[in-house]
Amino acid sequence: MSSFYVPLGFIAPFILAGKQILQEMCRNQLDWDSLISEQFGVIVSAEFYHFSYASTVGYGQCSFLRLVDDQQRVCSLGMAKGRVAPIKPVTIPQFELTAAVLSVKVSSLMLEELAFINVTEWFWTDSNVLLGYISKNSRRFHVFLANIVQQIRDHSEPFQWNY
């Protein structure tokens, strides 16, 4: 952990967890060959919180994982993705829909890779227009809009979406 050279400290939050484990090992006077004790107990609940956002310059999402055991709660960034807006002009509601699709894709990936059982998921957006699209029947939309809304609804339920 001490070999990282980070003059601006951008990855300091990620290195901190490793340094804490190393400090705990030194406190317990463990040898290099010793097994590290469990850092977290039996998981009581797991929750994913997905936040999507769009603007005129780009769109993105970030997903947080919240784990609860019998003694502590831990919340950490699980994954984040961002995209630059295309050169062709697109409306903000279309960007919001695209960001929401990105969130449900990341959600599917995290569910598959982390393989937690009984995960509760919540999706957050700052667009009431997006919430309106998700809560309505997609048969009434144009083809592009109906396809996007259907992708979102295939991987989430309208009640999971919050403003």
TACORPE-V267746 format. One line per field, one symbol per residue. ss: DSSP state (A for helix, B for strand, O for the rest). A space follows every 10 residues. Layout:
ss = ???
//
This chain:
ss = OOOOOOOOOO OAAAAAAAAA AAAAAAAOOO OOOOOOOOOO OOOOBBBBBB BBBBOOOBBB BBBBBBBBOO OOBBBBBBBB BBBBOOOOOO OAAAAAAAAA AAAAAAAAAA AAAAOOOOBB BBBBOOOAAA AAAAAOOAAA OOAAAAAAAA AAAAAOOAAA BBO
//
